[in-house]
Amino acid sequence: MWSHAVVPSTPIPDVKLHIQAWQHHFASIFGFDALRRVKGFSPPEMHMPNHPDTLYEYIKALKECGYRWLMVQEHSLENPGGSGLSQAQKYIPNRLVARNSKGETISITALIKTQGSDTKLVAQMQPYYESKGLGKQKIGNVMVPSCVTQIADGENGGVMMNEFPRDYPRPWPEIRDQSAVAGFNGTEYLELIEAAGVSPDDFPVCQAVQQHKIWQRVNPDNATPEAVEKAIAELKATDHQFHMMVHPGPTI
């Protein structure tokens, strides 16, 4: 997102404009061929909206801008019945489904960023050491390697300046010479498992956290914006654990 705008508090009409502004800036530096290779989206501060309309429009904008997958924090998601993601589910791609207040659905592949302090974890190569304890999993009829997804989005507390140069290079000779672990970016991983026969339709389905409470009150087949807003208001008044990200206001 241009200017590090966080999606839940960004007016819906502006979301796509922020994405496009970043793409124009990136292309002006690296060229359009390089931009076409950028297929994964990393949200500022890893914020993901859980309001049905905001999430729907967010995923729609990402897909219209050419993105094929989104990085999402594990605690931002739930399974359709409301349970948290299983331990195994965090290490394979998921299919994030968004349903808006009109009952329309859209989906995008989600790679799950496991919990932790983002920058420090990557500077110390935590994803490598976590990966060493994981095995393969079955998606559809294909066995694929588990994938540990982490992010380092910049300098925080001197980590990238001090810890990254010291710790990041250490495991790579071992990865090259001895380990069953390999380093990929998210797009490479998805392309490799799909080349092996995995279909995105076989990914586990998930949705934004807290949304199951809405769809328990509103029939998805007869959803209306009024019914969804009424359900959200009732939940806010009666369920202290219910939290919905900022509702989108008019464009600025």
Stockholm file with secondary structure:
# STOCKHOLM 1.0

chainA/1-252         MWSHAVVPSTPIPDVKLHIQAWQHHFASIFGFDALRRVKGFSPPEMHMPNHPDTLYEYIKALKECGYRWLMVQEHSLENPGGSGLSQAQKYIPNRLVARNSKGETISITALIKTQGSDTKLVAQMQPYYESKGLGKQKIGNVMVPSCVTQIADGENGGVMMNEFPRDYPRPWPEIRDQSAVAGFNGTEYLELIEAAGVSPDDFPVCQAVQQHKIWQRVNPDNATPEAVEKAIAELKATDHQFHMMVHPGPTI
#=GR chainA/1-252 SS CGGGCCGGGSCHHHHHHHHHHHHHHHHHHHCHHHHHTCCEECCGGGCCCCSHHHHHHHHHHHHHTTCCEEEEEGGGEECTTSCCCCTGGGGSCEEEEEECTTSCEEEEEEEEECSSCHHHHHHTTHHHHHHTTCCEEEETTEEEECCCBCCCCSCSTTIIIIIHHHHTTTTHHHHHHTCSCCCCCHHHHHHHHHHTTCCGGGSCEEEETTHHHHHHHSCGGGCCHHHHHHHHHHHHHHCTTCCCCCCCCCCC
#=GC SS_cons         CGGGCCGGGSCHHHHHHHHHHHHHHHHHHHCHHHHHTCCEECCGGGCCCCSHHHHHHHHHHHHHTTCCEEEEEGGGEECTTSCCCCTGGGGSCEEEEEECTTSCEEEEEEEEECSSCHHHHHHTTHHHHHHTTCCEEEETTEEEECCCBCCCCSCSTTIIIIIHHHHTTTTHHHHHHTCSCCCCCHHHHHHHHHHTTCCGGGSCEEEETTHHHHHHHSCGGGCCHHHHHHHHHHHHHHCTTCCCCCCCCCCC
//
